[in-house]
């Protein structure tokens, strides 16, 4: 009978939450953690728009200018601040020929004189790569009624400076991704741990973490070094402190496009490198908010506007339920000018998969969850006196959705900025704190978040930096334990065990033997030794962790549940089902008293009890417990996909034992699909899933498919398991058997 592998009960929040660092240690950091200083602003700027690499746009965008007279250099500088890649023509035919023969990729924006505008527009308007057209009125004598029949034209302008401002607004409208989150944090449609589309929770946690870090001058230098490594053909020179962070952000080229692209695509490597800029920009907005809307300035609520193009899928999700939250996953620029924002939204060009949205935002300045400020006196473009800039990740409630224009698929969504007094928002922030150990050092919290998101490379980089800056053995021990947890999540159990042992050695130098940090490391070590089938060491580690926790904590403490559950799992592996059930029942008694009954930890325990019944050949009861666990995990906000994948795998085992191969294959395929999205391709869990799916195909007589799956299992097992591991022996055994049928 196949063995069911356990679902780890020791999730990141449980492990990392109790890994404390002494406050006295933090105050002595030399490199990463220093007392915050005011934002500095007074060094000469050397970085000009023309010096920026085209790659810094992070997307393929071009501007084609077709005017009788070439714009003066001041206008060209402003235009390059918006789009670096510019082509200028003085003749309409040359402009058309260029676009016809250049095989333009990405978006193209066109500025054209009215004198030959109709000729150019009629030839280019229907080209898919042309996103917007702006007409420059070089003479007021001509009639412009012809422009009304061309939907991509955003207007006719007498001043090039006005064209610059309009072009900037157009290019910024669709840069921001939007996440939705149910007002009910236990809504089954809400998924936090979704790596395919990171949710509001991820970006909110990331923001909070980055804002709690005190970045230093070397972080700016590291960012420039990072950019110069990427853009090796065009070295950057950027005297960052020469201007305010808001000025740089409003300057639309570098770093605005880098930051927005990174936040839109959740490029965590780039986001972390730009953390200093995110931090400074937030602090500057906060300073301005205090000056403009702070104490004693009892200002009434006001309205701002933002236009954006949304996919129909995002729009449907956003408007599904009234009072749901939405989050703009970046800094958000809005306007007090309703008409200009509406005109921009009306001119969005979309296929049938998109809709245009005008957000009407009601702002109560007295209790905002996100700071905001007018940027009129600080922005690079001081003509934009109506701009209100929100800090990163402003969260709003959806109040009402209206259809404004069916033909143009234009909607108005009324939203209200979330307030600190909002009870549901407070519930959400509590949920975030619980999931990511907000009491941790911010770099530790960021590392833990990255592990949860599967961003192992960036997590490793952070922990190595922490190790380099560690000032005592306590801190080094913490980092070694955290890196062990990272290796465990990667399926590198031997490396994880080595790091846990290193953590114990370091802790023994500075901590008493009954310190809670020892219990954490022993707990983690026991999990890994269990997976490596070193059961005697695993039993010693788990019992040591339990002994420490029993001395320190009350009987209903969550850490005790973790120890009981891990011992139940271990005794199950050792074949002692009586002790296994005993420890699982003790764990259930604890968490039933202290956790909501739809908490994922309860699902873990139900799944483990289901595995015991499976081994007792009580398949109906085993299936019942696994399905109860699956229901909780699928409805949970905080369920990691790893748990779902494991549960599907367990259900597959049960159906296989019940001689229902088709149901078993369905469950195994769901497990494989989920697993491939969240773990490395050489993870031992993938090997076992391939093996069990192969067994089913083998018994169904589908030998070529079985051979492929067995070979996958062997290849993965060779990389992740010891040569004498029992699972690897099974994989090889069946690979040989299936070869006889080919």
Buried (B, 14 or more C-beta within 10 A) or exposed (E): EBBBBBBBBBBBBBBBBBBBBEEEBBEEBEEBBEEEEEBEBEEEBEBEBEBBBBBBBBEEBBBBBBBEEEBEEEBBBBBBBBBBBBBBBEEBEEBBEBBEEEEBEEBBBBBBBBBBBBBBBEBBBEBEBBBBBBBBBBEEEBEBEBBEEBEBBBBBBEEBBBBBBBBBBBBBBBBBBBBBBBBBBBBEEBBBBBBEEBBBBBBBBBBBBBBBBBBBEEBBEBBBEBBBEEBEEBEBEBEBBBBBBBBBBBBBBBBBBBBBBBBBBBBBEBBBBBBBBBBBBBBBBBBBBEEBBEEEEEEEEEEBBBBBBBEEEBBEBBBEBEEBBBBBBBBBBBBBBBEBBBBBBBBBBBEEEBBBBBBBBBBBBBEBBBBBBBBBEBBBBEEBBBBBBBBBBBBBBBEEBEEBEEEBBBBBBBBBBBBEEBEBBBEBBEBBBEBBBBEBBBBBBBBBBBBBBBBBEBBBBBBEBBBEBBEBBBBBBBBBBBBBBBBBBBBBBEBBBBBBBBBBEBBBEBBEEEBBBBBBBBBBBBBBBBBBBBBEBBBBBBBBBBBBBBEBBEEEBBBBBBBBBBBBBBBBBBEEBEBBBBBBEBBBEBBBEEBEEBBBBBBBBBBBBBBBBBBEEBBEBBBBBBBBBBBBBEBBBBBBBBBBBBBBBBBBBBBBBBEBBEBBBBBBBBBBEBBBEBBBEBBBBBBBBBBBBBBBBBEEEBBEBBBBBBBBBBBBBBBBBBEEBEBBEBBBEBBEBBEEEE
